Amino acid sequence: MSTPVVLTVSRDFDASPETIFDAWLDPAIAGKFLFATPDGEMLEVEIDARVGGRALIVERRASGDARHHILYQVIDRPRRLVFLFRADPAGEGEWTRVAIEIAARDGGSTLTLTHEMDPAWASYEEQTRKGWTMILGSLARILEEAS
């Protein structure tokens, strides 16, 4: 078995761990940052926030509809969220693993996201890192606007 590609992205937030954690599972908030691009139109955000539950996030983009699938493995509010993830058209069954750790710090929280991908996806590592960095930046803006 090949060693997976593991990428990590961290960001500090001026919000509590509970606020950050809940944003990932609230369809109204998640639809504003999770896989949302500046030029896309969010079409569908369905979240069944329980271990074994699934989520589907669909955004219309110039290149076509981007479908993002999630299967929740760990939901430990407000510290840890782990899910399997795949995006069409990457391929049916091509799941990767994403773990989110949220730690309190003075004045807010630090979120660390770790994404494990099959070595076959190694050429997408930098693109994936940029995507998660954009997502966390969008989440920070949304939480700042809400406070």
Secondary structure, DSSP 4 states (H G I P E B T S, - for coil): -PPPEEEEEEEEESS-HHHHHHHHH-HHHHHHHTT--TT-EEEEEEE--STT-EEEEEEEETTEEEEEEEEEEEEETTTEEEEEEEEETS-TT--EEEEEEEEEETTEEEEEEEEEE-GGGGGGHHHHHHHHHHHHHHHHHHHHHH-
